[in-house]
Amino acid sequence: MKTNWFKSLGVALSLSLAAASAASAETLRVVTDPSFVPFEMMDQKTGEMIGFDMEIIAEVAERAGFEYDLKTMDFNGIIPALQTGNVDIAIAGITITEEREQIVDFSDPYYDSGLRILVRNSNAQVEELDDLEGKKIGTKIGSTSYDFLVKNLEDGDGVTPYPGSSDMYMALMSGAVDAVFYDAPNVGYFARTKGEGKVKTVGPLYEGQQYGIALKQGSEWVDEVNGALASIRDDGTYKKIYEKWFGPMPKDQ
C-alpha cells in the first residue's frame, strides 16, 4: 500500500511538472506562405498546412522549447510583418539576402536552392536567361526571382509578378506568359506533378541561394533555433524529412 502511494505520488508529480513546463513554454507567432509547394501547402482533406517547412518548424519548435501559432499570408507581406513585430518567426522558403538581413534576423541556412526557368513543353525557343528578352515572364511578387529578372534583363517590361505561385503557373499553362522564373524546387515540383507532360524546366540553376528561418530583428530565439537546426541534422531527422519531400539528399546539403 505504501509502495502504491509513493508510485501514485510520483506519477502525479511527473504530470504536474510536465504541465507546468508546457504552460511556461512561450507561444510564438509563426507565419508562412500557403502556396510554396512542396515547402508549405494546404492539405485539402484536413485543412492543415503540410510540407517540408512545416515539418522543419515543428521539429525546431519542439527542440528550441516554444509553442507556436501558425498563420498564413502572401509572401510579399511576410518581411513587413516581421519588421512591424506582428509576427515573431517566418518560414516560407525565404532566401537569405543582405538587404533582408538589414531588417530581420535569420537562422543559419537550412536549404540550398536557386532559380530556374519553366516553359511549356512545346516551347523550343527558350533554353537560357538571355532567351527571355522580350518575352512575357511570370514570377512572384516580393521574391528574389523578380529582383533577379529586373536586374538582369535589359527589357524588363514583360516581367509580370503574381501574388501566388499557382497564379503564375496557370498563366503559363493558359499561354498568358511565355515562361515562369522562380525557385528551382518549386518549379521542379510543379513540373513533376500538376504540370507533368505539359511543362518542362530548362537551362541551368541561376543565383545559388540559401533559405533561412526569418525572425523579427533582435529576437532572443535565434540561438535556440540554430541549435535546433543543428540537432536535427546531427541525428538524421533533417535527412529523413528532406528525402520524404525531395527524394535522395545530395551530399552537399
Secondary structure as GFF3:
##gff-version 3
##sequence-region A 1 253
A	DSSP	alpha_helix	2	24	.	.	.	ID=ss1
A	DSSP	beta_strand	26	32	.	.	.	ID=ss2
A	DSSP	beta_strand	41	42	.	.	.	ID=ss3
A	DSSP	beta_strand	49	50	.	.	.	ID=ss4
A	DSSP	alpha_helix	52	64	.	.	.	ID=ss5
A	DSSP	beta_strand	66	72	.	.	.	ID=ss6
A	DSSP	three_ten_helix	75	77	.	.	.	ID=ss7
A	DSSP	alpha_helix	78	84	.	.	.	ID=ss8
A	DSSP	beta_strand	89	90	.	.	.	ID=ss9
A	DSSP	alpha_helix	98	101	.	.	.	ID=ss10
A	DSSP	beta_strand	104	106	.	.	.	ID=ss11
A	DSSP	beta_strand	111	120	.	.	.	ID=ss12
A	DSSP	three_ten_helix	129	132	.	.	.	ID=ss13
A	DSSP	beta_strand	137	140	.	.	.	ID=ss14
A	DSSP	alpha_helix	144	152	.	.	.	ID=ss15
A	DSSP	beta_strand	159	162	.	.	.	ID=ss16
A	DSSP	alpha_helix	165	174	.	.	.	ID=ss17
A	DSSP	beta_strand	179	183	.	.	.	ID=ss18
A	DSSP	alpha_helix	184	192	.	.	.	ID=ss19
A	DSSP	beta_strand	199	211	.	.	.	ID=ss20
A	DSSP	beta_strand	214	216	.	.	.	ID=ss21
A	DSSP	alpha_helix	222	234	.	.	.	ID=ss22
A	DSSP	alpha_helix	237	246	.	.	.	ID=ss23
###
